[in-house]
Amino acid sequence: MDPVLGSSTVIAVALLIGAGALATGIGFALLGGKFLESVARQPELGSQLQTRMFIVAGLLDAVPMIGVGIAMLLLFANPLAG
C-alpha cells in the first residue's frame, strides 16, 4: 500500500468516526432537552412523547453506526488502494 494513501485512509477513518460521534452527541443533547421541555409544558403527553423520543433516538443512533461501517471498509478492505 502506498504510504500517502495509507495515511489519507487513516485520517478519513478518524474523521468519519469522530464527526459521527460528535454529531450524535449533539443530536442526543438536543433531543433530550426538547423532550424535557415538552414534558414540562404538557405532562399528560409524557408517554406519547417518550415513545416518539425513543424512535428518533434509535434512528439517530444509526448514523454513527453507518459511519463506523464505512470507516472499517476503508480501513480493512480499501477499494481505493488498487
Buried (B, 14 or more C-beta within 10 A) or exposed (E): EEEEEEEBBEEBBEEBBEEBBEBBEEBBEEBEEEBEEBBEEEEEEEEEBEEEBEEBBEEBEEBBEEBBEBBEEBBEEBEEEE
